[in-house]
Amino acid sequence: MRAVVQRVLKGSVTAEGEVVGSIGHGICVLLGISRDDDHTDSDYVIRKLLTLKLFSDDPEKRWMKSVKEGDLEILVVSQFTLCHTFKGTKPDFHLSMSGDLSKPFFEEFVARLKKEYRAGKVQTGKFGCHMSIDICADGPVTLVIDSPAKKDAGDKK
């Protein structure tokens, strides 16, 4: 699982001509779900999203508060293209979880994030649609969270 996290002053997602998610100050998360992801990956990414020290009330003391500590908002957008490889100059997405599996996985991820934080503070895009994402970056601050690679049982020596 890969999450690209941007600190934002505000953000919104439009799909099919309609704003489907909108937040004020907080983070925008582009979430890529790979075909091998499971609940341990979700647990790791959710914990990081809620505890990363990206904010401060004091400009002299940066990196003091998390989204949770600042009572800020989260905009989560599914983005399968984050789990890509290249075949020459063309992107290949065979590492992404298939749409029929990733939609319920994404929905469960969001439900768990809302449960761990506050449902009213978490917004999303519209899964499987072409979306327009409008953010006002703060900083800018952009970080990438990759869930820990799984150890293949065959790798043990």
NORLIN-V63395 format. One line per field, one symbol per residue. ss: DSSP state (@ for helix, = for strand, . for the rest). A space follows every 10 residues. Layout:
ss: ???
//
This chain:
ss: .========= =====..=== ===..===== ==.=....@@ @@@@@@@@@@ @...=..... ....=.@@@@ ..======.@ @@..===..= ==...=..@@ @@@@@@@@@@ @@@@@@..@@ @===...... ========== ======.... ..@@@..
//
